[in-house]
Amino acid sequence: MVVVVVNLDPHHAQSGWVSLPVDRFDLDDARPYQMHDLLSGARYLWHGARNFVSLDPKLSPAHIFRLRRRVRTERDFDYFM
């Protein structure tokens, strides 16, 4: 799933809350999910339906996020001594 957030103001940084329909996206409110920015390579952990985003047109005027529902934890890996 891809989520796109764009700053349409070419001169000023803009910020605000992004609301996602977590029930339609089959996301669990109790578990974090990962948003991978395909433009910068950055990865963010989001929780719940509302998350804060800030975009500066001088740095990056947009986010193109790939939503990952399952975030791995240390319990997902086998460790061998």
N, C-alpha and C positions, 0 to 999 in steps of 0.2 A: 504494500500500500504506500502511496506517495502523498505527502502533504506539502503544499507550497505556501509560503508566507512571503509577501513582497511589500517593500516600502515604496510607495508611489511618489513620495516627496523627494525630488532630486537634490535638495539643498540641506535638509535637516534630518537628524536622527529621529526615528519614531519608535515608540515602544507601546506595548499593551499586552492584554491577555488573549491567548488563543484558546477557544473552547472547542473540544472535540466531542463528538457523540460516542462516548466510550461503549455504550450498549450496542450501537450499530457496528462498531469496529471490533466487537467481541473481546473487549479488554476488561480485566478484573480491576476494580477500584482499589483493592487491597495490595496489588502487586505493581511495582514499577515497570515501565516499558521504555525501550530505547528509541530515540530519534537520532538517526544518522544523517548528518548534513552531507549530501552528495557533492556540494560545491567546495566546501572547506575540508571535509574529512572528519570534522568534529563529531563527537557523540555526546548526547545528553540523555540523562535519566529523567523521565517525566513521570508524574504521579497524578492520577485522577483526570478529570475532564478539563480543568483550567490550568494553563501554564504560561509563564511570562516569556515574552520575546522582545528583543531590542535589535533594531536594524539601523546601521549607519551607512548612508549611501557612499561615503568615501571609502569604507572598508568592505562592506558586502551589502548590496541592496536587497538581497533575497536569501531565503533558506529553501532548499529543496530537500525535504526530509524523507527518508525511507523509514517507515515505522516497523520496528521489530517487537513483536508481542512478548517473546520469551527472552528474558535477560538471564544469562548464565551467572551462577554464583560459584563459590569454591566447593559447594557440595556436588556440583555437576562433574567434577574431575576426580579421577583415581590418582592417588599418590602412592608411590612405591619407595620404600626405604632400602 
